[in-house]
Amino acid sequence: MAKAEKYRINFKTLQGQEARVEFYFEGFTGATTELRGGIKPFVLKEFNTNDDLFKPIRPQMAEIEIIGSASGVSIDDFLMDKDNDIEVIFYYDSLVTPYWRGWLLQDDFQEIWEDTNHILIIRAIDGLGYNRDFPLSNAGAEVTAKTTPLQYIEYCTANAVKDWNKFYCFNNLFHPDMTDSATYTSLDQCTIDPKTFQIQSTEYESSLEVLDKINRGFNQNLFMYNDNWWLMRMEELYVPKTENLRGFVENSSVRTAINTRYDINVGNNEDIKLISPSAIRNINRRTKENSVTFNYEQIGELITNGTFSRGSLLTTTAILKQYNLDSFDYKYTTPPNPDYWGFGGTTPPTGSVTRNEEWSNTSYGYLEDNYVRVPGEQVVTTGYDYFLRSQEVKVFTGEKLVIGVDYKFETDFTEDGFFRQMVVMLDGAANNYFLGQDGKWYLTTSTFTININTDEEWFIGTKYNQAGSPEPTEYVSLNVESEPIPDNGVIKIAFILDYHALLDSTNEMHIKALNFEIIEQFNGISAQPLVGVKTAFTKTDTLYNKQENDIFLQDGFSWNYKGTLLNSGGTSILDSTWYRYRFPTEEMSFRKENNIAYWENTRFNRTKLDANFYGILNNGDRIGLHNTVIFVDDDPDKVYAIVNLKEIDFASATWSATLLEVWDENKDGLDLDNKTFDADVTTGTYNNPVNVPWTVVTAADFSIVGGYQITYNGVVSINEPIVISLAGNINTTSPAPLPPVNTTFTVKQNGVTIKTQTYPVSTNPQAFTFNLSPSGTITINPSDVFTVEVSNNITQIQYTSGSFTIDYQYPGTLTYDTFSEKYIYNK
């Protein structure tokens, strides 16, 4: 089935813009019916009304008013079976590009009867909130690979109304392992283990919870504007009014850099104006302390499929369900020197491993036992060890292992003695080891050479058919706590069906309740008494209010704990050397960068405004959550972010919002360093010149490429005069100067002319002295290129003197409050 437009509402805003609401119904065929809108035909408001600059998800809700009696409809006409059966698309100003879209809510209708008028009020949402009811998945499939934050965000919005074919991103937090050029973001250059979001076995947190954790970690908002998703790291707004935001738009996998601002100028002579009731000003008080807490939580399933829960259903009988077992290798090997690691080992020609659920009755009974069944075939001439081997688990020197499993045999046997049931192997960076039943690590060869007759202590097992020994067909618990791991590396575990159990007849082992824990050490401290770490910026002033936040992602941590940030391939842990693009020399932990975003906003008292506005177009652009606001008449030195878009009433062209100051020209920013770029003309005589050549005297944040392209390498925009002088002789021209030939000297910025000097030449040679300085100040953005070009009718020129100079102020350092990190211990 497909959706088709069943209804529409056309109206004009008070400013005269065309507006339209379209309703697309699943399975509808037929002509579109035009409905009559009410006084407020379409109002859009933010669903989360918290005045929080850093709220990670910003869903919006539309309220639509229809005069049902005049349109021939009632609320019954909007009742459908599914929550996504009716899609609402809204346009204004442009009837080609949608402004917003959402699903019509099926449980939030009103029909108001006023005399003979029946007024319908119906609502629609963008679907972000629906994701609370859907666990993290990739279109229903379990996410098993280490995945980028950006991909998680896409997975977690799968049940919202809009896809990610086109989206906008403003996030310039990077790690040295990443590319930080235009159109790049850290969101797709690092990865997170999906077990970070695992509750137990195959149960995961809701998509909404995952969205919240990722966006909080990166201090970013997710919202819809102009029918596209936007990701905005709010710390990006902490820049002067003259500095652009750096981001990109991706459309069908093609990215285009963005370098602009989204300011709304509010004033008496502006497109957007304050209206009554007047704006109400409050103060967000600066804080004594800004803290961020990261709680230590070990991954529940360190061994892939360590719960034995993954695998497709094979068969069902009245008392048994059998499943495949994923992520384990089933092999056999030949004693007395068996290979359990995987250099050899052979897949058995017959038999297969299954997970068995034994029920009193599979239709209506209860579960009696749940175990993994590993078969072994009796071989008369040669005895084989059959084994089940886990995937690798990364470990570090100094950690300890806690391992346990319940084990039994299906069939009794007469052989007595020690039976090998489990082997734990460490493939270290320098050496290899086996873990003994006594918890010690035993050095072995690079190929894990072992002898079952001489190296019994390297195995974990049980003695059977001796005085006081357990019955083979009863479960025994195998448990080992290791001494500190002697080397960085990877661990594998093999569960063994000892060939001695197969001498009487074919047998099988049953294992269940696998427990695998790693006891970490952080900075030499055992992780057992630790529950987390707290990062804080603290002022020395006498203040009493504190800001406390949680973070769920962290660098430089552990393979085995939730929230660890990994490189793009998921093969190494990112260290604590993050930086913001505007501050390329800083090296900070991810957690500290997260805290800085809070600290910067609360280090001063900040103005918070509740205001009402007239005007829903700003210089021809539609307004939205991406905008910042400048009050050009009342408060021109401050920039405000929209922290709660209370309502946009499109018919009346009005909107109301709560705004929070994010920048004050008089107190924010870094201490400024005075810098000078200075270059001299490269003197000499040149035939058929095109560009004036330059030689660096003082580089500052500039360089000269190809001898003539003056390139700005800074990461913040500057706005300063450019002073250019040039002198020399024009030796020859074409044609010869009879009559005089008009030559030109042109200063260009990124190929666009910003200064032209016309100079008539009446004799050869003819001296010249120019001031080529562009008028006023020039905004210079990162990567801008300047050239001075000469006209092609000059065939020979001599440069005798000249200079290209920019005096400017560049952000230096920022003085932070006292910073601390403290471990949080179990009480």
KEGURO-536090 format. One line per field, with one value per residue (C-alpha): residue in one letter; z negated, x negated, y. Coordinates in steps of 0.5 Angstrom, whole numbers, m for minus. Each point is the difference from the previous one (the first is absolute). Example, Ala and Ser with C-alpha at 12.3 -4.5 7.8 and 13.67 -1.06 7.14 Angstrom:
BEGIN
resn <- (A,S)
z <- (m16,2)
x <- (m25,m2)
y <- (m9,7)
***
This chain:
BEGIN
resn <- (M,A,K,A,E,K,Y,R,I,N,F,K,T,L,Q,G,Q,E,A,R,V,E,F,Y,F,E,G,F,T,G,A,T,T,E,L,R,G,G,I,K,P,F,V,L,K,E,F,N,T,N,D,D,L,F,K,P,I,R,P,Q,M,A,E,I,E,I,I,G,S,A,S,G,V,S,I,D,D,F,L,M,D,K,D,N,D,I,E,V,I,F,Y,Y,D,S,L,V,T,P,Y,W,R,G,W,L,L,Q,D,D,F,Q,E,I,W,E,D,T,N,H,I,L,I,I,R,A,I,D,G,L,G,Y,N,R,D,F,P,L,S,N,A,G,A,E,V,T,A,K,T,T,P,L,Q,Y,I,E,Y,C,T,A,N,A,V,K,D,W,N,K,F,Y,C,F,N,N,L,F,H,P,D,M,T,D,S,A,T,Y,T,S,L,D,Q,C,T,I,D,P,K,T,F,Q,I,Q,S,T,E,Y,E,S,S,L,E,V,L,D,K,I,N,R,G,F,N,Q,N,L,F,M,Y,N,D,N,W,W,L,M,R,M,E,E,L,Y,V,P,K,T,E,N,L,R,G,F,V,E,N,S,S,V,R,T,A,I,N,T,R,Y,D,I,N,V,G,N,N,E,D,I,K,L,I,S,P,S,A,I,R,N,I,N,R,R,T,K,E,N,S,V,T,F,N,Y,E,Q,I,G,E,L,I,T,N,G,T,F,S,R,G,S,L,L,T,T,T,A,I,L,K,Q,Y,N,L,D,S,F,D,Y,K,Y,T,T,P,P,N,P,D,Y,W,G,F,G,G,T,T,P,P,T,G,S,V,T,R,N,E,E,W,S,N,T,S,Y,G,Y,L,E,D,N,Y,V,R,V,P,G,E,Q,V,V,T,T,G,Y,D,Y,F,L,R,S,Q,E,V,K,V,F,T,G,E,K,L,V,I,G,V,D,Y,K,F,E,T,D,F,T,E,D,G,F,F,R,Q,M,V,V,M,L,D,G,A,A,N,N,Y,F,L,G,Q,D,G,K,W,Y,L,T,T,S,T,F,T,I,N,I,N,T,D,E,E,W,F,I,G,T,K,Y,N,Q,A,G,S,P,E,P,T,E,Y,V,S,L,N,V,E,S,E,P,I,P,D,N,G,V,I,K,I,A,F,I,L,D,Y,H,A,L,L,D,S,T,N,E,M,H,I,K,A,L,N,F,E,I,I,E,Q,F,N,G,I,S,A,Q,P,L,V,G,V,K,T,A,F,T,K,T,D,T,L,Y,N,K,Q,E,N,D,I,F,L,Q,D,G,F,S,W,N,Y,K,G,T,L,L,N,S,G,G,T,S,I,L,D,S,T,W,Y,R,Y,R,F,P,T,E,E,M,S,F,R,K,E,N,N,I,A,Y,W,E,N,T,R,F,N,R,T,K,L,D,A,N,F,Y,G,I,L,N,N,G,D,R,I,G,L,H,N,T,V,I,F,V,D,D,D,P,D,K,V,Y,A,I,V,N,L,K,E,I,D,F,A,S,A,T,W,S,A,T,L,L,E,V,W,D,E,N,K,D,G,L,D,L,D,N,K,T,F,D,A,D,V,T,T,G,T,Y,N,N,P,V,N,V,P,W,T,V,V,T,A,A,D,F,S,I,V,G,G,Y,Q,I,T,Y,N,G,V,V,S,I,N,E,P,I,V,I,S,L,A,G,N,I,N,T,T,S,P,A,P,L,P,P,V,N,T,T,F,T,V,K,Q,N,G,V,T,I,K,T,Q,T,Y,P,V,S,T,N,P,Q,A,F,T,F,N,L,S,P,S,G,T,I,T,I,N,P,S,D,V,F,T,V,E,V,S,N,N,I,T,Q,I,Q,Y,T,S,G,S,F,T,I,D,Y,Q,Y,P,G,T,L,T,Y,D,T,F,S,E,K,Y,I,Y,N,K)
z <- (0,1,m3,4,m2,m2,m3,0,m3,3,m3,0,m6,m3,4,6,1,3,m4,0,m4,4,m3,3,m1,0,6,2,7,3,1,m6,m4,m2,m8,m3,m5,m7,m3,m1,5,m1,m7,m1,m7,m3,m4,m5,m4,m4,0,1,5,1,0,5,4,2,3,2,0,5,m2,6,m1,5,1,1,1,6,3,m1,m5,m7,m4,2,7,m3,m4,3,m2,0,m4,7,5,0,2,m1,5,m2,5,m1,5,5,2,3,m6,m6,m7,m5,1,m6,m1,m2,m7,m1,m7,m1,4,m2,3,m3,1,0,3,6,1,m1,m1,1,m4,2,m1,3,m2,3,m2,m5,m6,3,0,m8,2,4,m2,3,7,7,3,m5,1,m6,0,m1,3,m3,3,1,m4,7,2,m7,1,6,m3,m5,4,4,m2,0,6,4,3,0,8,m2,m6,m3,m5,m4,m5,0,m6,3,m2,3,3,4,6,m2,7,3,0,m5,m7,m6,0,6,m2,m6,m3,m6,m2,1,m7,m3,1,m2,m6,1,5,6,m4,2,m3,4,6,m3,m6,5,3,m6,m3,7,1,m8,1,6,m3,6,2,5,3,7,4,7,1,m2,m6,m3,m5,m4,m5,m5,m2,8,m2,m5,5,2,4,6,0,4,m2,4,2,6,3,3,6,3,m3,3,m5,1,m5,m4,m3,m2,m6,m1,m4,0,m1,m4,0,2,7,1,3,m8,m5,m7,m2,m6,m5,m1,m1,m7,m2,m5,m3,1,m6,1,m4,m5,3,7,m1,5,m3,4,m3,1,2,3,6,m2,6,1,4,6,m1,m7,m2,5,2,8,5,4,m2,3,m2,m5,m4,m5,m5,3,4,4,2,4,m4,3,m1,m2,4,m1,2,m2,m1,m2,m6,m3,3,1,4,m4,3,7,4,2,m3,5,0,m1,6,m4,m6,m1,m7,m2,m6,m3,m4,m3,m2,m4,6,5,2,m8,m4,m4,2,m4,3,5,2,6,3,3,3,0,5,m3,4,m1,3,m2,m6,2,m5,3,m2,0,1,m2,4,m2,m6,m1,m6,m3,m5,m7,1,m4,3,m3,3,m1,3,m1,3,1,4,4,m1,m6,1,m4,2,m7,m1,2,6,4,0,1,3,0,4,1,6,m3,4,m2,m3,0,m6,m3,m6,m5,m5,m6,4,2,7,3,6,6,7,6,3,m7,m1,m5,m3,m3,m4,m3,0,m4,m4,6,1,m4,m2,m4,m3,1,m2,m6,m7,m2,7,3,5,8,1,m5,1,m3,m1,3,m3,0,m2,4,m3,4,7,2,7,5,5,1,m4,3,m4,3,m4,1,1,m2,4,m6,m1,7,m1,m2,5,3,m5,0,m5,m2,m3,m2,m5,3,m4,2,m3,0,m6,3,m3,1,m1,m4,m4,0,3,m5,m5,5,3,5,0,0,4,m3,1,m6,m2,m6,m1,m5,4,m2,6,4,7,0,6,2,6,3,5,m1,3,m3,m4,1,5,m5,m3,3,4,2,7,5,7,6,1,m7,m1,m5,m6,1,m5,m3,5,3,2,3,7,m2,m5,4,m5,m6,m3,m5,m1,3,m7,m1,6,m1,m7,3,4,m6,m4,6,0,m8,m2,1,m2,6,3,1,4,1,6,5,7,7,6,3,5,m1,6,4,m4,m4,m8,m4,m6,4,m1,m5,m1,m1,m3,5,m4,m7,m1,6,m3,m2,4,m3,2,0,m6,0,7,m4,6,8,2,7,2,m5,2,m7,m5,m7,m3,m6,2,m4,1,3,2,m3,4,m6,m4,4,4,m1,m2,7,3,5,6,7,6,5,7,4,8,3,4,7,7,3,7,1,m7,m3,m8,m4,m4,m7,m5,m8,m5,m6,1,m6,2,8,5,7,5,7,m1,1,m4,m7,m4,m7,m4,m6,m3,m2,4,0,2,1,5,6,1,7,4,6,4,6,8,6,5,6,2,5,4,m1,m3,6,m2,m8,m2,m6,m5,m6,m6,m4,m7,m1,m6,2,7,m1,1,m6,3,7,2,7,3,7,3,5,0,m1,m5,m4,m8,m5,m7,m2,m7,2,m7,0,m3,m8,m3,3,m3,1,m1,m1,6,4,6,2,7,3,8,5,7,6,4,m4,3,m5,m7,m5,m7,m5,m6,m3,m6,m2,m7,m5,m7,m4,m7,m1,m6,m4,m7,m4,m8,m3,m7,m4,3,m4,2,m6,m1,m3,m4,m3,m6)
x <- (0,m2,2,4,2,7,1,m3,0,m2,m1,m4,m4,1,m7,4,m4,3,1,3,1,1,2,m2,4,m2,3,4,2,4,0,m2,5,m2,2,2,m5,1,m2,m7,0,m7,m4,m7,m3,m6,2,m5,1,m6,m4,m7,m5,m2,6,m2,6,5,6,6,7,5,7,5,7,5,7,3,8,m3,m4,4,m4,0,m6,3,m3,m7,0,m4,m3,m7,m4,m4,6,1,m6,1,m5,0,m2,m1,m3,m2,5,m6,m4,3,m1,2,3,3,5,7,1,6,1,0,7,5,6,3,7,2,7,0,m8,m4,m7,m5,m7,m4,m8,m6,m7,m6,m1,m6,4,2,m7,1,4,m5,m7,m6,m1,m1,7,1,m6,m5,m6,m6,m6,m3,4,m1,4,3,2,3,4,3,2,3,4,3,7,0,3,m6,m6,m7,m1,m1,m3,m4,m5,m4,m5,m7,m3,m6,m5,m7,1,6,0,3,0,7,6,m3,2,m2,7,m2,m7,0,4,4,1,8,m1,m1,8,1,5,m1,m2,4,4,m2,2,5,m2,2,m4,m6,1,0,m6,m4,2,m1,m7,m1,4,4,7,4,6,4,0,2,2,m7,m4,m5,m5,m3,m6,3,m8,0,4,m5,m4,0,6,m5,m2,3,3,m4,4,3,6,0,5,0,m7,m3,m2,m1,m3,3,m3,5,5,7,1,7,0,5,2,4,m2,m1,4,1,3,1,8,4,0,m7,m6,m1,m8,m2,m7,m3,m5,m7,m2,m5,m2,2,m1,1,0,m2,3,m4,4,m3,3,4,m2,m7,m1,4,7,m3,7,1,7,m2,2,6,5,m1,6,5,3,5,m6,m6,m2,m6,m4,m6,m6,m3,m7,m4,m4,1,m6,m4,m8,m4,m4,m5,m2,7,1,6,m2,1,m6,3,6,5,7,3,3,7,4,1,0,7,3,6,6,3,7,6,4,m2,7,2,m5,m6,m8,m4,m7,m3,m7,m5,m1,m7,0,m6,0,m4,m6,m3,m7,m1,2,2,2,6,0,5,m5,2,m1,m6,1,m6,m3,m6,m5,1,8,3,5,5,3,5,5,4,m2,3,0,6,m3,m3,m7,m5,m6,m3,m5,0,4,m2,6,m2,m6,m2,m5,m3,m3,m5,m4,m6,1,6,3,5,4,0,5,m4,1,m8,m2,m4,m5,0,m2,2,5,3,m4,3,m1,6,m4,m5,4,6,m1,2,7,6,4,3,m2,5,1,m4,1,5,0,6,5,m2,7,1,m2,m6,m2,m7,m3,m6,m3,m6,m6,m2,0,m8,1,4,4,6,3,4,4,1,5,m3,3,m6,m1,0,8,1,m4,6,5,2,1,2,m2,5,m2,4,0,m7,m3,m5,m3,m6,m2,m3,m5,0,m6,m3,7,4,7,4,1,1,7,m2,m4,2,m3,1,m2,1,0,m4,6,5,6,5,3,m3,1,0,0,m1,m4,0,m5,m8,m7,m6,4,1,2,4,5,5,0,m8,m1,m4,m3,3,m1,1,m7,m3,3,m1,m4,1,m2,6,0,5,m1,m1,m5,m4,m6,4,0,6,4,6,4,m4,2,7,0,m3,6,4,m5,m1,7,1,m7,4,7,4,6,6,6,7,3,5,m2,3,m2,m2,m5,m7,m3,4,m2,5,m1,m1,m4,m7,1,m4,3,m3,4,m3,4,0,m6,m5,m6,3,2,6,2,7,1,7,4,7,4,0,7,m1,7,m2,m7,m2,m4,m2,m7,m4,m7,m7,m6,m6,m4,m2,m5,m2,m2,0,m6,m7,m6,m2,m7,m2,m3,m3,0,m5,m3,m4,0,m5,m4,m2,2,5,2,8,2,6,0,m4,m5,m1,m6,2,m3,5,4,5,6,m1,m4,m2,2,m4,m3,6,6,0,4,4,m2,4,6,4,2,m3,3,m6,m3,m5,m5,m4,m5,m3,m6,m4,0,4,m5,4,7,4,2,m5,2,2,5,0,2,4,m3,3,m2,6,0,4,3,1,1,5,m3,0,m5,m2,m5,0,m6,m1,m7,m2,m8,m4,m3,5,m1,6,1,7,4,4,3,8,4,3,m1,0,3,m5,2,m4,m3,1,m5,m2,m4,m2,1,m3,4,m3,m2,m6,m5,m6,0,m5,2,m5,4,7,3,6,2,5,0,5,2,1,3,m6,2,6,m1,4,2,m3,0,1,1,2,2,6,0,5,3)
y <- (0,7,7,5,7,0,7,7,6,7,6,6,3,7,2,m3,m6,m6,m6,m7,m6,m7,m6,m7,m6,m7,m4,6,1,6,8,4,4,7,1,7,2,3,6,m3,m5,m3,2,m4,0,m4,m6,0,7,m1,7,m4,2,m7,m4,m6,m1,5,m3,5,m1,4,2,0,4,m2,3,m7,2,5,m6,m6,m4,m2,m3,m7,2,0,m7,m5,m7,2,6,1,m1,8,4,8,4,8,5,8,5,m5,m6,m4,m1,m3,4,m6,m7,m5,m5,2,m3,m5,1,8,3,5,2,6,2,7,1,m3,1,m6,1,m5,0,m5,m1,m3,m2,m1,m7,1,m2,m6,m3,m1,m6,m4,m3,2,m4,1,m1,m5,m4,0,5,m5,4,6,6,8,5,2,m7,m1,7,m3,m6,3,5,m6,1,7,4,2,m4,2,1,7,3,6,m1,5,m4,2,m4,m4,m5,0,m7,3,5,7,3,3,m5,m5,m1,m4,m4,m4,m1,m4,m6,m2,m8,m1,m4,7,0,m7,m1,m8,m5,2,6,7,7,4,3,7,m2,m1,6,4,m3,1,7,2,m2,4,6,0,1,m4,4,1,6,1,m7,m3,m2,4,m2,7,m1,6,2,2,6,3,4,8,3,1,m8,m5,m7,m5,m6,m4,m3,m7,m1,m7,m2,7,5,7,5,5,6,5,3,m1,7,3,7,3,7,6,0,m7,m6,m3,5,m1,0,1,m3,3,m5,m2,0,m5,m2,m7,1,m2,m7,m2,m6,m4,m7,m6,m7,m6,m7,m6,m6,m6,m3,m6,m4,0,m6,0,m3,m2,m1,m5,3,2,m5,m2,m5,m7,m5,0,m6,m1,0,3,6,0,7,1,3,6,3,m7,m4,m8,m4,m6,m1,m6,m1,m1,7,3,7,4,7,m1,m1,m7,m3,m4,1,m6,m4,m1,2,8,4,2,4,m4,2,m6,2,m4,2,5,2,2,m3,3,0,m6,1,5,m2,m1,m7,m2,m7,m4,m7,m6,m2,m7,1,8,4,7,6,3,8,6,6,7,7,4,5,6,0,5,m2,0,m1,m7,m5,m3,m6,m5,m5,m6,m6,m8,m6,m3,m7,m3,m4,m4,3,4,5,8,2,6,5,7,3,8,3,6,3,5,6,m4,m7,m5,m3,m5,1,m5,m3,4,7,0,2,m6,3,m4,0,5,m6,m2,m6,m5,m7,m3,m5,5,7,m3,7,4,m3,2,m7,m5,m7,m5,m7,0,0,7,2,2,m3,1,1,5,8,2,7,2,7,3,7,2,3,7,m1,0,3,4,m4,m4,m6,m6,m5,m7,m5,m7,m7,m4,m6,m5,1,m3,m6,m4,3,6,6,7,6,5,7,6,6,3,5,4,7,4,4,6,5,7,4,m6,0,m6,1,m4,6,5,2,6,6,7,6,7,8,3,8,3,5,m1,m3,m6,m2,m6,m3,m8,m4,m7,m3,m7,1,0,m1,m3,m5,m7,m5,m4,6,4,6,m1,4,m3,1,0,m7,m2,m3,5,4,8,3,7,5,3,7,5,2,7,m2,m5,0,m2,m7,m2,m6,m1,1,6,3,m2,4,6,1,1,4,5,1,1,4,6,2,m1,4,m5,4,m2,4,0,2,2,m3,m7,2,3,3,m5,m6,m4,0,m6,m4,2,7,5,6,7,6,6,5,m2,m5,0,m3,m6,m7,m4,m7,m3,m5,0,1,1,1,2,3,0,3,6,0,0,m4,0,m3,m1,3,m1,4,m4,6,6,5,3,m6,m6,m3,m1,5,3,0,5,m3,3,m3,3,m2,4,0,m5,6,m2,1,m5,m1,m1,0,m2,0,5,m5,1,m2,m1,4,m2,m5,0,m5,1,m3,1,m5,m1,7,4,m3,3,m5,1,m6,2,m3,6,5,7,7,5,5,m3,5,m1,4,m1,4,m2,1,m2,m1,m3,0,m3,4,5,6,4,3,m2,m7,m1,m5,m3,m3,m4,m3,m6,m4,m7,2,6,7,5,5,2,5,3,3,3,m1,5,m2,m6,0,3,0,m1,1,m3,m1,m6,0,m2,5,m2,m6,m7,m6,m6,m7,m6,m3,7,1,7,2,6,0,4,1,m4,6,1,m4,1,3,2,0,4,1,m2,m4,m3,1,m2,2,m4,m3,m8,m4,m2,m4,m1,0,m5,m1,m5,m7,m7,m7,m5,m7,m2,m6,m5,2)
***
